[in-house]
Amino acid sequence: RELPVRVGYRTSAFPFQFDGVSVSESLVAVGVGYVFLEQADYPLAMLDLGLERGRRSAGPDEENIWRATFTLRLSGF
């Protein structure tokens, strides 16, 4: 079976301000997914893990972010 690995980068400017300063966010993400069971190329059981590291900022104010996701997908037979 294949084990796809994802790597990505995202940057965003939000449509609102905090104390009159524009807010922005940047993230680096990695993830891996694994299909346990499939039928006719359709995944019936799949596991996906992801990890993101990023930063939100508005002028001198800054917030560091760690986000982990775990997804288990089960479909009917």
Distance bins in CASP14 RR format, pairs under 12 A and 6 or more apart:
PFRMAT RR
TARGET T0000
AUTHOR 0000-0000-0000
RMODE 2
METHOD distances of the structure
MODEL  1
1 33 0 0 0 0 0 1 0 0 0 0 0
1 34 1 0 0 1 0 0 0 0 0 0 0
1 35 1 0 0 1 0 0 0 0 0 0 0
1 36 0 0 0 0 1 0 0 0 0 0 0
1 37 0 0 0 0 0 1 0 0 0 0 0
1 38 0 0 0 0 1 0 0 0 0 0 0
1 43 0 0 0 0 0 1 0 0 0 0 0
1 45 0 0 0 0 0 1 0 0 0 0 0
1 46 0 0 0 0 0 1 0 0 0 0 0
1 47 0 0 0 0 0 1 0 0 0 0 0
2 32 0 0 0 0 0 1 0 0 0 0 0
2 33 0 0 0 0 1 0 0 0 0 0 0
2 34 0 0 0 0 1 0 0 0 0 0 0
2 35 1 0 0 1 0 0 0 0 0 0 0
2 38 0 0 0 0 0 1 0 0 0 0 0
2 43 0 0 0 0 0 1 0 0 0 0 0
2 46 0 0 0 0 0 1 0 0 0 0 0
3 31 0 0 0 0 0 1 0 0 0 0 0
3 32 1 0 0 1 0 0 0 0 0 0 0
3 33 1 0 0 1 0 0 0 0 0 0 0
3 34 1 0 1 0 0 0 0 0 0 0 0
3 35 0 0 0 0 1 0 0 0 0 0 0
3 36 0 0 0 0 0 1 0 0 0 0 0
3 46 0 0 0 0 0 1 0 0 0 0 0
3 47 0 0 0 0 0 1 0 0 0 0 0
3 48 0 0 0 0 0 1 0 0 0 0 0
3 49 0 0 0 0 0 1 0 0 0 0 0
4 30 0 0 0 0 0 1 0 0 0 0 0
4 31 0 0 0 0 1 0 0 0 0 0 0
4 32 1 0 0 1 0 0 0 0 0 0 0
4 33 1 0 1 0 0 0 0 0 0 0 0
4 34 0 0 0 0 1 0 0 0 0 0 0
4 35 0 0 0 0 1 0 0 0 0 0 0
4 43 0 0 0 0 0 1 0 0 0 0 0
4 46 0 0 0 0 0 1 0 0 0 0 0
4 47 0 0 0 0 0 1 0 0 0 0 0
4 48 0 0 0 0 1 0 0 0 0 0 0
4 49 0 0 0 0 0 1 0 0 0 0 0
4 50 0 0 0 0 0 1 0 0 0 0 0
5 29 0 0 0 0 0 1 0 0 0 0 0
5 30 1 0 0 1 0 0 0 0 0 0 0
5 31 1 0 0 1 0 0 0 0 0 0 0
5 32 1 0 1 0 0 0 0 0 0 0 0
5 33 1 0 0 1 0 0 0 0 0 0 0
5 34 0 0 0 0 0 1 0 0 0 0 0
5 48 0 0 0 0 0 1 0 0 0 0 0
5 49 0 0 0 0 0 1 0 0 0 0 0
5 50 0 0 0 0 0 1 0 0 0 0 0
5 51 0 0 0 0 0 1 0 0 0 0 0
6 28 0 0 0 0 0 1 0 0 0 0 0
6 29 1 0 0 1 0 0 0 0 0 0 0
6 30 1 0 0 1 0 0 0 0 0 0 0
6 31 1 0 1 0 0 0 0 0 0 0 0
6 32 1 0 0 1 0 0 0 0 0 0 0
6 33 0 0 0 0 1 0 0 0 0 0 0
6 48 0 0 0 0 1 0 0 0 0 0 0
6 49 0 0 0 0 0 1 0 0 0 0 0
6 50 1 0 0 1 0 0 0 0 0 0 0
6 51 0 0 0 0 0 1 0 0 0 0 0
6 52 0 0 0 0 0 1 0 0 0 0 0
6 69 0 0 0 0 0 1 0 0 0 0 0
7 27 0 0 0 0 0 1 0 0 0 0 0
7 28 0 0 0 0 1 0 0 0 0 0 0
7 29 1 0 0 1 0 0 0 0 0 0 0
7 30 1 0 1 0 0 0 0 0 0 0 0
7 31 1 0 0 1 0 0 0 0 0 0 0
7 32 0 0 0 0 0 1 0 0 0 0 0
7 50 0 0 0 0 0 1 0 0 0 0 0
7 51 0 0 0 0 0 1 0 0 0 0 0
7 52 0 0 0 0 0 1 0 0 0 0 0
7 53 0 0 0 0 0 1 0 0 0 0 0
8 26 0 0 0 0 0 1 0 0 0 0 0
8 27 0 0 0 0 1 0 0 0 0 0 0
8 28 1 0 0 1 0 0 0 0 0 0 0
8 29 1 0 1 0 0 0 0 0 0 0 0
8 30 1 0 0 1 0 0 0 0 0 0 0
8 31 0 0 0 0 1 0 0 0 0 0 0
8 50 0 0 0 0 0 1 0 0 0 0 0
8 51 0 0 0 0 0 1 0 0 0 0 0
8 52 0 0 0 0 1 0 0 0 0 0 0
8 53 0 0 0 0 0 1 0 0 0 0 0
8 54 0 0 0 0 0 1 0 0 0 0 0
9 25 0 0 0 0 0 1 0 0 0 0 0
9 26 1 0 0 1 0 0 0 0 0 0 0
9 27 1 0 0 1 0 0 0 0 0 0 0
9 28 1 0 1 0 0 0 0 0 0 0 0
9 29 1 0 0 1 0 0 0 0 0 0 0
9 30 0 0 0 0 0 1 0 0 0 0 0
9 52 0 0 0 0 0 1 0 0 0 0 0
9 53 0 0 0 0 0 1 0 0 0 0 0
9 54 0 0 0 0 1 0 0 0 0 0 0
10 24 0 0 0 0 0 1 0 0 0 0 0
10 25 1 0 0 1 0 0 0 0 0 0 0
10 26 1 0 0 1 0 0 0 0 0 0 0
10 27 1 0 1 0 0 0 0 0 0 0 0
10 28 0 0 0 0 1 0 0 0 0 0 0
10 29 1 0 0 1 0 0 0 0 0 0 0
10 52 0 0 0 0 1 0 0 0 0 0 0
10 53 0 0 0 0 0 1 0 0 0 0 0
10 54 0 0 0 0 1 0 0 0 0 0 0
10 55 0 0 0 0 0 1 0 0 0 0 0
10 65 0 0 0 0 0 1 0 0 0 0 0
10 67 0 0 0 0 0 1 0 0 0 0 0
11 24 1 0 0 1 0 0 0 0 0 0 0
11 25 1 0 0 1 0 0 0 0 0 0 0
11 26 1 0 1 0 0 0 0 0 0 0 0
11 27 1 0 0 1 0 0 0 0 0 0 0
11 28 0 0 0 0 0 1 0 0 0 0 0
11 29 0 0 0 0 0 1 0 0 0 0 0
11 54 0 0 0 0 1 0 0 0 0 0 0
11 55 0 0 0 0 0 1 0 0 0 0 0
11 56 0 0 0 0 0 1 0 0 0 0 0
11 57 0 0 0 0 0 1 0 0 0 0 0
12 22 0 0 0 0 0 1 0 0 0 0 0
12 23 0 0 0 0 1 0 0 0 0 0 0
12 24 1 0 0 1 0 0 0 0 0 0 0
12 25 1 0 1 0 0 0 0 0 0 0 0
12 26 1 0 0 1 0 0 0 0 0 0 0
12 27 0 0 0 0 1 0 0 0 0 0 0
12 54 0 0 0 0 0 1 0 0 0 0 0
12 55 0 0 0 0 0 1 0 0 0 0 0
12 56 0 0 0 0 1 0 0 0 0 0 0
12 57 0 0 0 0 0 1 0 0 0 0 0
13 21 0 0 0 0 0 1 0 0 0 0 0
13 22 1 0 0 1 0 0 0 0 0 0 0
13 23 1 0 0 1 0 0 0 0 0 0 0
13 24 1 0 1 0 0 0 0 0 0 0 0
13 25 0 0 0 0 1 0 0 0 0 0 0
13 26 0 0 0 0 0 1 0 0 0 0 0
13 56 0 0 0 0 0 1 0 0 0 0 0
13 57 0 0 0 0 0 1 0 0 0 0 0
13 58 0 0 0 0 0 1 0 0 0 0 0
14 21 0 0 0 0 0 1 0 0 0 0 0
14 22 1 0 0 1 0 0 0 0 0 0 0
14 23 1 0 1 0 0 0 0 0 0 0 0
14 24 1 0 0 1 0 0 0 0 0 0 0
14 25 1 0 0 1 0 0 0 0 0 0 0
14 26 0 0 0 0 0 1 0 0 0 0 0
14 56 0 0 0 0 1 0 0 0 0 0 0
14 57 0 0 0 0 0 1 0 0 0 0 0
14 58 0 0 0 0 1 0 0 0 0 0 0
15 22 0 0 0 0 1 0 0 0 0 0 0
15 23 0 0 0 0 1 0 0 0 0 0 0
15 24 0 0 0 0 0 1 0 0 0 0 0
16 22 0 0 0 0 1 0 0 0 0 0 0
16 23 1 0 0 1 0 0 0 0 0 0 0
16 24 0 0 0 0 0 1 0 0 0 0 0
16 58 0 0 0 0 1 0 0 0 0 0 0
17 23 1 0 0 1 0 0 0 0 0 0 0
17 24 0 0 0 0 0 1 0 0 0 0 0
17 58 1 0 0 1 0 0 0 0 0 0 0
17 59 0 0 0 0 0 1 0 0 0 0 0
17 61 0 0 0 0 0 1 0 0 0 0 0
18 24 0 0 0 0 0 1 0 0 0 0 0
18 25 0 0 0 0 0 1 0 0 0 0 0
18 56 0 0 0 0 1 0 0 0 0 0 0
18 57 0 0 0 0 1 0 0 0 0 0 0
18 58 1 0 1 0 0 0 0 0 0 0 0
18 59 0 0 0 0 1 0 0 0 0 0 0
18 60 0 0 0 0 0 1 0 0 0 0 0
18 61 1 0 0 1 0 0 0 0 0 0 0
18 62 0 0 0 0 0 1 0 0 0 0 0
18 63 0 0 0 0 0 1 0 0 0 0 0
19 58 1 0 0 1 0 0 0 0 0 0 0
19 59 0 0 0 0 1 0 0 0 0 0 0
19 60 0 0 0 0 1 0 0 0 0 0 0
19 61 1 0 0 1 0 0 0 0 0 0 0
20 58 0 0 0 0 1 0 0 0 0 0 0
20 59 0 0 0 0 1 0 0 0 0 0 0
20 61 0 0 0 0 0 1 0 0 0 0 0
21 56 0 0 0 0 0 1 0 0 0 0 0
21 57 0 0 0 0 1 0 0 0 0 0 0
21 58 1 0 1 0 0 0 0 0 0 0 0
21 59 1 0 1 0 0 0 0 0 0 0 0
21 60 0 0 0 0 1 0 0 0 0 0 0
21 61 1 0 0 1 0 0 0 0 0 0 0
21 62 0 0 0 0 0 1 0 0 0 0 0
22 56 0 0 0 0 0 1 0 0 0 0 0
22 57 0 0 0 0 1 0 0 0 0 0 0
22 58 1 0 0 1 0 0 0 0 0 0 0
22 59 0 0 0 0 1 0 0 0 0 0 0
22 61 0 0 0 0 0 1 0 0 0 0 0
23 55 0 0 0 0 0 1 0 0 0 0 0
23 56 1 0 0 1 0 0 0 0 0 0 0
23 57 1 0 0 1 0 0 0 0 0 0 0
23 58 1 0 1 0 0 0 0 0 0 0 0
23 59 0 0 0 0 1 0 0 0 0 0 0
23 61 0 0 0 0 1 0 0 0 0 0 0
23 62 0 0 0 0 0 1 0 0 0 0 0
23 63 0 0 0 0 1 0 0 0 0 0 0
24 54 0 0 0 0 0 1 0 0 0 0 0
24 55 0 0 0 0 1 0 0 0 0 0 0
24 56 1 0 0 1 0 0 0 0 0 0 0
24 57 1 0 1 0 0 0 0 0 0 0 0
24 58 1 0 0 1 0 0 0 0 0 0 0
24 59 0 0 0 0 1 0 0 0 0 0 0
24 61 0 0 0 0 0 1 0 0 0 0 0
24 62 0 0 0 0 0 1 0 0 0 0 0
24 63 0 0 0 0 0 1 0 0 0 0 0
25 52 0 0 0 0 0 1 0 0 0 0 0
25 53 0 0 0 0 0 1 0 0 0 0 0
25 54 1 0 0 1 0 0 0 0 0 0 0
25 55 1 0 0 1 0 0 0 0 0 0 0
25 56 1 0 1 0 0 0 0 0 0 0 0
25 57 1 0 0 1 0 0 0 0 0 0 0
25 58 0 0 0 0 1 0 0 0 0 0 0
25 62 0 0 0 0 0 1 0 0 0 0 0
25 63 0 0 0 0 1 0 0 0 0 0 0
25 64 0 0 0 0 0 1 0 0 0 0 0
25 65 0 0 0 0 1 0 0 0 0 0 0
25 67 0 0 0 0 0 1 0 0 0 0 0
26 52 0 0 0 0 0 1 0 0 0 0 0
26 53 0 0 0 0 1 0 0 0 0 0 0
26 54 1 0 0 1 0 0 0 0 0 0 0
26 55 1 0 1 0 0 0 0 0 0 0 0
26 56 0 0 0 0 1 0 0 0 0 0 0
26 57 0 0 0 0 1 0 0 0 0 0 0
26 62 0 0 0 0 0 1 0 0 0 0 0
26 63 0 0 0 0 0 1 0 0 0 0 0
26 64 0 0 0 0 0 1 0 0 0 0 0
26 65 0 0 0 0 1 0 0 0 0 0 0
27 50 0 0 0 0 0 1 0 0 0 0 0
27 51 0 0 0 0 0 1 0 0 0 0 0
27 52 1 0 1 0 0 0 0 0 0 0 0
27 53 1 0 0 1 0 0 0 0 0 0 0
27 54 1 0 1 0 0 0 0 0 0 0 0
27 55 1 0 0 1 0 0 0 0 0 0 0
27 56 0 0 0 0 1 0 0 0 0 0 0
27 63 0 0 0 0 0 1 0 0 0 0 0
27 64 0 0 0 0 0 1 0 0 0 0 0
27 65 1 0 0 1 0 0 0 0 0 0 0
27 66 0 0 0 0 0 1 0 0 0 0 0
27 67 0 0 0 0 1 0 0 0 0 0 0
28 50 0 0 0 0 0 1 0 0 0 0 0
28 51 0 0 0 0 1 0 0 0 0 0 0
28 52 1 0 0 1 0 0 0 0 0 0 0
28 53 1 0 1 0 0 0 0 0 0 0 0
28 54 1 0 0 1 0 0 0 0 0 0 0
28 55 0 0 0 0 1 0 0 0 0 0 0
28 65 0 0 0 0 0 1 0 0 0 0 0
28 66 0 0 0 0 0 1 0 0 0 0 0
28 67 0 0 0 0 0 1 0 0 0 0 0
29 49 0 0 0 0 0 1 0 0 0 0 0
29 50 1 0 0 1 0 0 0 0 0 0 0
29 51 1 0 0 1 0 0 0 0 0 0 0
29 52 1 0 1 0 0 0 0 0 0 0 0
29 53 1 0 0 1 0 0 0 0 0 0 0
29 54 0 0 0 0 1 0 0 0 0 0 0
29 65 0 0 0 0 0 1 0 0 0 0 0
29 66 0 0 0 0 0 1 0 0 0 0 0
29 67 0 0 0 0 1 0 0 0 0 0 0
29 68 0 0 0 0 0 1 0 0 0 0 0
29 69 0 0 0 0 1 0 0 0 0 0 0
30 48 0 0 0 0 0 1 0 0 0 0 0
30 49 0 0 0 0 1 0 0 0 0 0 0
30 50 1 0 0 1 0 0 0 0 0 0 0
30 51 1 0 1 0 0 0 0 0 0 0 0
30 52 0 0 0 0 1 0 0 0 0 0 0
30 53 0 0 0 0 1 0 0 0 0 0 0
30 67 0 0 0 0 0 1 0 0 0 0 0
30 68 0 0 0 0 0 1 0 0 0 0 0
30 69 0 0 0 0 0 1 0 0 0 0 0
31 47 0 0 0 0 0 1 0 0 0 0 0
31 48 1 0 0 1 0 0 0 0 0 0 0
31 49 1 0 1 0 0 0 0 0 0 0 0
31 50 1 0 1 0 0 0 0 0 0 0 0
31 51 1 0 0 1 0 0 0 0 0 0 0
31 52 0 0 0 0 1 0 0 0 0 0 0
31 53 0 0 0 0 0 1 0 0 0 0 0
31 67 0 0 0 0 0 1 0 0 0 0 0
31 68 0 0 0 0 0 1 0 0 0 0 0
31 69 0 0 0 0 1 0 0 0 0 0 0
31 70 0 0 0 0 0 1 0 0 0 0 0
31 71 0 0 0 0 0 1 0 0 0 0 0
32 46 0 0 0 0 0 1 0 0 0 0 0
32 47 0 0 0 0 1 0 0 0 0 0 0
32 48 1 0 0 1 0 0 0 0 0 0 0
32 49 1 0 1 0 0 0 0 0 0 0 0
32 50 1 0 0 1 0 0 0 0 0 0 0
32 51 0 0 0 0 1 0 0 0 0 0 0
32 69 0 0 0 0 0 1 0 0 0 0 0
32 70 0 0 0 0 0 1 0 0 0 0 0
32 71 0 0 0 0 0 1 0 0 0 0 0
33 43 0 0 0 0 1 0 0 0 0 0 0
33 45 0 0 0 0 0 1 0 0 0 0 0
33 46 1 0 0 1 0 0 0 0 0 0 0
33 47 1 0 0 1 0 0 0 0 0 0 0
33 48 1 0 1 0 0 0 0 0 0 0 0
33 49 1 0 0 1 0 0 0 0 0 0 0
33 50 0 0 0 0 1 0 0 0 0 0 0
33 69 0 0 0 0 0 1 0 0 0 0 0
33 70 0 0 0 0 0 1 0 0 0 0 0
33 71 0 0 0 0 1 0 0 0 0 0 0
33 72 0 0 0 0 0 1 0 0 0 0 0
33 73 0 0 0 0 0 1 0 0 0 0 0
34 43 0 0 0 0 1 0 0 0 0 0 0
34 45 0 0 0 0 1 0 0 0 0 0 0
34 46 1 0 0 1 0 0 0 0 0 0 0
34 47 1 0 1 0 0 0 0 0 0 0 0
34 48 1 0 0 1 0 0 0 0 0 0 0
34 49 0 0 0 0 1 0 0 0 0 0 0
34 71 0 0 0 0 0 1 0 0 0 0 0
34 72 0 0 0 0 0 1 0 0 0 0 0
34 73 0 0 0 0 0 1 0 0 0 0 0
35 41 0 0 0 0 1 0 0 0 0 0 0
35 42 0 0 0 0 1 0 0 0 0 0 0
35 43 1 0 1 0 0 0 0 0 0 0 0
35 44 0 0 0 0 1 0 0 0 0 0 0
35 45 1 0 0 1 0 0 0 0 0 0 0
35 46 1 0 1 0 0 0 0 0 0 0 0
35 47 0 0 0 0 1 0 0 0 0 0 0
35 48 0 0 0 0 1 0 0 0 0 0 0
35 72 0 0 0 0 0 1 0 0 0 0 0
35 73 0 0 0 0 1 0 0 0 0 0 0
35 74 0 0 0 0 0 1 0 0 0 0 0
35 75 0 0 0 0 0 1 0 0 0 0 0
36 43 0 0 0 0 1 0 0 0 0 0 0
36 44 0 0 0 0 1 0 0 0 0 0 0
36 45 1 0 1 0 0 0 0 0 0 0 0
36 46 1 0 0 1 0 0 0 0 0 0 0
36 47 1 0 0 1 0 0 0 0 0 0 0
36 48 0 0 0 0 0 1 0 0 0 0 0
36 72 0 0 0 0 1 0 0 0 0 0 0
36 73 0 0 0 0 1 0 0 0 0 0 0
36 74 0 0 0 0 1 0 0 0 0 0 0
36 75 0 0 0 0 0 1 0 0 0 0 0
37 43 1 0 0 1 0 0 0 0 0 0 0
37 44 1 0 1 0 0 0 0 0 0 0 0
37 45 1 0 1 0 0 0 0 0 0 0 0
37 46 0 0 0 0 1 0 0 0 0 0 0
37 47 0 0 0 0 0 1 0 0 0 0 0
37 73 0 0 0 0 0 1 0 0 0 0 0
37 74 0 0 0 0 1 0 0 0 0 0 0
37 75 0 0 0 0 1 0 0 0 0 0 0
37 76 0 0 0 0 0 1 0 0 0 0 0
37 77 0 0 0 0 1 0 0 0 0 0 0
38 44 1 0 1 0 0 0 0 0 0 0 0
38 45 0 0 0 0 1 0 0 0 0 0 0
38 46 0 0 0 0 1 0 0 0 0 0 0
38 73 0 0 0 0 0 1 0 0 0 0 0
38 75 0 0 0 0 1 0 0 0 0 0 0
38 77 0 0 0 0 0 1 0 0 0 0 0
39 45 0 0 0 0 0 1 0 0 0 0 0
39 75 0 0 0 0 1 0 0 0 0 0 0
39 76 0 0 0 0 1 0 0 0 0 0 0
39 77 1 0 0 1 0 0 0 0 0 0 0
40 75 0 0 0 0 0 1 0 0 0 0 0
40 77 0 0 0 0 0 1 0 0 0 0 0
42 73 0 0 0 0 0 1 0 0 0 0 0
42 75 1 0 0 1 0 0 0 0 0 0 0
42 76 0 0 0 0 0 1 0 0 0 0 0
42 77 0 0 0 0 0 1 0 0 0 0 0
43 71 0 0 0 0 0 1 0 0 0 0 0
43 72 0 0 0 0 0 1 0 0 0 0 0
43 73 1 0 0 1 0 0 0 0 0 0 0
43 74 0 0 0 0 1 0 0 0 0 0 0
43 75 1 0 0 1 0 0 0 0 0 0 0
43 76 0 0 0 0 0 1 0 0 0 0 0
44 72 0 0 0 0 0 1 0 0 0 0 0
44 73 0 0 0 0 1 0 0 0 0 0 0
44 74 1 0 0 1 0 0 0 0 0 0 0
44 75 1 0 1 0 0 0 0 0 0 0 0
44 76 1 0 0 1 0 0 0 0 0 0 0
44 77 1 0 0 1 0 0 0 0 0 0 0
45 71 0 0 0 0 0 1 0 0 0 0 0
45 72 0 0 0 0 1 0 0 0 0 0 0
45 73 1 0 0 1 0 0 0 0 0 0 0
45 74 1 0 1 0 0 0 0 0 0 0 0
45 75 1 0 0 1 0 0 0 0 0 0 0
45 76 0 0 0 0 1 0 0 0 0 0 0
45 77 0 0 0 0 1 0 0 0 0 0 0
46 70 0 0 0 0 0 1 0 0 0 0 0
46 71 1 0 0 1 0 0 0 0 0 0 0
46 72 1 0 0 1 0 0 0 0 0 0 0
46 73 1 0 1 0 0 0 0 0 0 0 0
46 74 0 0 0 0 1 0 0 0 0 0 0
46 75 0 0 0 0 1 0 0 0 0 0 0
47 69 0 0 0 0 0 1 0 0 0 0 0
47 70 0 0 0 0 1 0 0 0 0 0 0
47 71 1 0 0 1 0 0 0 0 0 0 0
47 72 1 0 1 0 0 0 0 0 0 0 0
47 73 1 0 0 1 0 0 0 0 0 0 0
47 74 0 0 0 0 0 1 0 0 0 0 0
48 68 0 0 0 0 0 1 0 0 0 0 0
48 69 1 0 0 1 0 0 0 0 0 0 0
48 70 1 0 0 1 0 0 0 0 0 0 0
48 71 1 0 1 0 0 0 0 0 0 0 0
48 72 1 0 0 1 0 0 0 0 0 0 0
48 73 1 0 0 1 0 0 0 0 0 0 0
49 67 0 0 0 0 0 1 0 0 0 0 0
49 68 1 0 0 1 0 0 0 0 0 0 0
49 69 1 0 0 1 0 0 0 0 0 0 0
49 70 1 0 1 0 0 0 0 0 0 0 0
49 71 1 0 0 1 0 0 0 0 0 0 0
49 72 0 0 0 0 0 1 0 0 0 0 0
50 66 0 0 0 0 0 1 0 0 0 0 0
50 67 0 0 0 0 1 0 0 0 0 0 0
50 68 1 0 0 1 0 0 0 0 0 0 0
50 69 1 0 1 0 0 0 0 0 0 0 0
50 70 1 0 0 1 0 0 0 0 0 0 0
50 71 0 0 0 0 1 0 0 0 0 0 0
51 65 0 0 0 0 0 1 0 0 0 0 0
51 66 1 0 0 1 0 0 0 0 0 0 0
51 67 1 0 0 1 0 0 0 0 0 0 0
51 68 1 0 1 0 0 0 0 0 0 0 0
51 69 1 0 0 1 0 0 0 0 0 0 0
51 70 0 0 0 0 0 1 0 0 0 0 0
52 64 0 0 0 0 0 1 0 0 0 0 0
52 65 1 0 0 1 0 0 0 0 0 0 0
52 66 1 0 0 1 0 0 0 0 0 0 0
52 67 1 0 1 0 0 0 0 0 0 0 0
52 68 1 0 0 1 0 0 0 0 0 0 0
52 69 1 0 0 1 0 0 0 0 0 0 0
53 64 0 0 0 0 1 0 0 0 0 0 0
53 65 1 0 0 1 0 0 0 0 0 0 0
53 66 1 0 1 0 0 0 0 0 0 0 0
53 67 0 0 0 0 1 0 0 0 0 0 0
53 68 0 0 0 0 0 1 0 0 0 0 0
54 62 0 0 0 0 0 1 0 0 0 0 0
54 63 0 0 0 0 1 0 0 0 0 0 0
54 64 1 0 0 1 0 0 0 0 0 0 0
54 65 1 0 1 0 0 0 0 0 0 0 0
54 66 1 0 0 1 0 0 0 0 0 0 0
54 67 0 0 0 0 1 0 0 0 0 0 0
55 61 0 0 0 0 0 1 0 0 0 0 0
55 62 1 0 0 1 0 0 0 0 0 0 0
55 63 1 0 0 1 0 0 0 0 0 0 0
55 64 1 0 1 0 0 0 0 0 0 0 0
55 65 1 0 0 1 0 0 0 0 0 0 0
55 66 0 0 0 0 0 1 0 0 0 0 0
55 67 0 0 0 0 0 1 0 0 0 0 0
56 62 1 0 0 1 0 0 0 0 0 0 0
56 63 1 0 1 0 0 0 0 0 0 0 0
56 64 0 0 0 0 1 0 0 0 0 0 0
56 65 1 0 0 1 0 0 0 0 0 0 0
56 67 0 0 0 0 0 1 0 0 0 0 0
57 63 1 0 0 1 0 0 0 0 0 0 0
57 64 0 0 0 0 1 0 0 0 0 0 0
57 65 0 0 0 0 0 1 0 0 0 0 0
END
